[in-house]
Amino acid sequence: MATAPDVTTALDATGRRFAFRPAAITGNGSVLVTISERGEVERIFWPNVDHGQHLGELRLGLERQDEPLWLDDGPCTWEQTYLDGSSVLRTTAEIAGTTVEITDLVTPAEPVIARGIRSSSAERLIVRIAPSLDGDDRSGAGYVDPGSGALVFYLRDVALAVQLVAADATTTLQESNGREPTHDIVVHPRCRHTSDELSFYSWATDPRTEKIIHPPRLEDKDNHLIDALRYAVEEVRRSGSMMDVVE
């Protein structure tokens, strides 16, 4: 006879997180973020706390000898606490002689979670993200915003953006299909209009102030070639196979 799992201790498929409860939460009434006891962001609910969640995976790690040391994986040890009775959460990870502090807060008036990361060693930070917009981890698209450098994922009226803010830092993006890294997407010089659309695609802004409208949504114009490109490669992307391109 099958027995029900212990909802207080059962782990999910990753083996890193509780299956039925978060260790910590933070939010502002519009955004609700759940965080594991290891400092891994588990779920992001937006534009209201009872709406869909949009995150598949968001992991942090250090690059050491060309290999990732994930801060939410063994052989780490972790401590976690809210600061001074606030909703600001701090997780401290000890991994292979290095101490890393992760401080999480959701800004009071904007749908933004800020993660402050401090390390005792000067090693490259790795951020791995897999979106699951409205719980759908197979659809959607993404681009790099030319103005901010943010990596933006979107599906219909939902968007999830990740931006690195650090002094004297450089960012390298690497795409993966869940197994091996894939090649960069290159637009042929002959596809001038496609290149223009990808370069200037942006958030909708208020024409009076030129500021991004909140809640954020993508500008639904000048995007016909982007849509056509997405439709053309969707089946290939879903299958994980490659397609030969013949000129």
C-alpha positions in Angstrom: 0.0 0.0 0.0 1.4 3.4 -1.0 1.9 5.9 1.7 1.6 9.7 1.4 4.9 11.6 1.5 5.8 13.7 4.6 4.9 17.2 3.4 7.3 18.7 5.9 10.4 16.9 4.7 9.7 15.5 1.2 12.0 16.8 -1.6 11.1 17.7 -5.1 12.6 16.2 -8.3 15.8 18.3 -8.0 16.7 16.8 -4.6 17.6 20.3 -3.5 14.2 21.8 -2.4 11.2 20.8 -0.3 8.4 19.6 -2.6 5.5 21.1 -0.7 6.7 24.2 1.2 9.3 27.0 0.7 11.8 27.7 3.4 11.3 31.5 3.0 9.2 34.0 1.1 9.5 37.7 0.2 7.3 40.0 -1.9 5.3 43.2 -2.1 1.7 42.3 -2.8 2.2 42.2 -6.5 5.2 39.8 -6.6 5.6 36.7 -4.4 9.0 34.9 -4.4 9.6 31.6 -2.7 13.2 30.7 -1.7 14.7 27.4 -0.6 16.8 27.0 2.6 19.8 26.9 0.2 19.1 30.3 -1.2 17.7 29.1 -4.5 14.8 31.1 -5.9 12.0 28.5 -6.5 9.0 30.3 -7.8 8.0 33.9 -8.9 4.3 34.7 -8.9 3.2 37.9 -10.7 1.3 40.2 -11.4 -0.6 39.1 -8.3 0.3 36.6 -5.7 -2.5 34.3 -6.8 -1.6 34.4 -10.5 0.6 32.1 -12.4 4.3 31.5 -11.5 7.0 32.1 -14.1 10.3 30.4 -13.0 11.6 27.0 -13.8 15.1 27.4 -12.4 17.4 30.2 -11.2 20.7 28.9 -9.8 23.8 30.7 -8.7 27.3 29.3 -8.8 31.0 30.0 -8.9 33.3 29.1 -11.8 36.4 27.2 -10.5 38.9 25.5 -12.8 36.3 25.8 -15.6 33.7 23.9 -13.6 30.6 25.3 -11.9 30.3 25.1 -8.1 26.6 25.5 -7.5 25.7 27.4 -4.3 22.6 25.3 -3.8 24.4 21.9 -4.0 26.7 19.9 -1.8 29.2 19.9 -0.3 27.9 23.3 0.9 26.6 24.3 4.3 24.0 27.0 4.6 22.6 29.5 7.1 19.5 31.7 6.5 17.8 34.5 8.3 15.6 37.6 7.9 17.5 40.8 8.7 16.2 42.8 11.7 12.6 41.4 11.4 12.3 42.7 7.8 11.4 40.9 4.6 15.1 41.1 3.5 16.5 37.5 3.5 20.1 36.6 3.8 21.5 33.2 2.9 25.1 32.4 3.7 26.8 29.5 1.8 30.1 27.9 2.7 31.6 26.0 -0.2 35.1 24.7 -0.7 36.8 27.4 1.5 34.7 30.2 0.1 31.9 32.2 1.9 29.1 33.6 -0.3 26.4 35.9 1.1 23.1 36.2 -0.9 20.8 39.0 0.1 17.2 39.0 -1.4 14.6 41.6 -1.3 11.6 42.6 -3.4 11.4 46.4 -4.0 8.3 48.0 -2.3 6.8 49.6 -5.4 8.1 47.7 -8.4 7.8 44.0 -9.6 11.6 43.5 -9.0 13.5 41.0 -6.9 17.1 42.3 -6.2 19.8 39.7 -5.3 22.9 41.1 -3.7 25.9 38.6 -3.9 29.1 39.0 -2.0 31.9 36.4 -2.1 35.1 36.0 -0.1 37.0 34.9 -3.2 37.4 36.6 -6.6 35.8 34.0 -8.8 33.4 34.3 -11.8 29.7 34.3 -10.9 27.5 31.9 -12.9 23.7 32.5 -13.2 21.6 29.7 -14.7 18.0 30.5 -15.6 15.2 28.5 -17.2 11.9 30.4 -17.4 8.5 28.8 -17.0 6.2 31.6 -18.0 2.7 31.0 -16.7 3.9 27.5 -15.9 4.9 26.8 -19.5 8.6 25.8 -19.8 8.5 25.0 -23.5 6.9 28.1 -25.2 8.0 31.7 -25.2 11.0 33.5 -26.6 13.8 35.7 -25.4 16.1 38.5 -26.4 18.8 40.8 -25.0 17.5 44.3 -24.4 20.0 46.7 -26.2 19.4 49.5 -23.8 20.0 47.7 -20.4 21.7 44.5 -21.4 19.0 42.6 -19.6 18.1 39.0 -20.7 14.4 39.1 -21.4 12.0 36.1 -21.7 8.4 36.7 -22.8 5.2 34.9 -23.6 2.1 36.9 -24.6 1.6 39.4 -21.8 4.2 38.0 -19.4 7.9 38.8 -19.3 10.8 37.8 -17.0 14.0 39.8 -17.2 17.4 39.2 -15.6 20.0 42.0 -15.4 23.5 42.0 -13.9 24.3 45.3 -12.1 28.0 45.4 -11.0 30.9 47.7 -11.2 33.5 46.8 -13.9 31.7 43.5 -14.7 31.4 41.8 -18.1 28.6 39.4 -19.0 28.8 36.3 -21.2 25.5 34.7 -22.3 25.4 31.0 -23.2 22.3 29.3 -24.5 21.4 25.7 -23.6 18.6 23.4 -24.7 18.7 21.7 -21.3 21.6 19.4 -22.2 24.5 20.8 -24.1 25.2 24.5 -24.9 23.9 25.5 -28.3 25.4 27.8 -30.9 24.8 31.6 -30.9 21.9 32.8 -33.1 23.3 34.8 -36.0 21.2 37.0 -38.3 22.5 36.9 -41.9 23.4 40.4 -43.2 20.8 40.0 -46.0 18.1 39.8 -43.4 18.3 43.5 -42.7 14.7 44.0 -41.6 14.8 41.0 -39.2 18.0 42.4 -37.7 16.3 45.8 -37.3 13.3 44.3 -35.5 15.5 42.3 -33.1 17.6 45.3 -32.4 14.8 47.7 -31.6 12.2 45.4 -30.0 11.6 46.9 -26.5 9.2 47.4 -23.6 6.1 49.6 -24.1 6.7 53.1 -22.8 4.5 56.0 -21.8 4.7 58.5 -24.7 4.5 61.4 -22.3 7.4 60.4 -20.0 9.2 57.8 -22.1 9.3 55.5 -19.1 8.4 51.8 -19.2 4.8 51.2 -18.5 4.0 49.1 -15.4 3.2 46.3 -15.3 5.9 45.8 -18.0 4.7 44.6 -21.4 6.5 44.3 -24.7 5.7 46.8 -27.4 3.3 45.0 -29.8 4.4 46.6 -33.0 7.2 46.1 -35.7 7.5 42.5 -34.7 6.0 40.5 -37.6 9.3 39.1 -38.7 10.2 38.1 -35.1 6.9 36.2 -34.9 7.5 34.6 -38.3 10.9 33.5 -37.2 9.6 32.1 -33.9 6.8 30.1 -35.7 9.3 28.7 -38.2 11.7 27.3 -35.6 9.2 26.3 -32.9 8.9 22.7 -33.8 12.7 22.3 -34.1 13.2 23.9 -30.7 10.6 21.7 -29.1 12.2 18.6 -30.5 15.7 19.6 -29.5 17.0 18.6 -33.0 19.1 20.6 -35.3 18.2 21.7 -38.8 20.7 22.1 -41.6 20.6 25.5 -43.3 21.2 25.5 -47.1 22.1 28.8 -48.8 
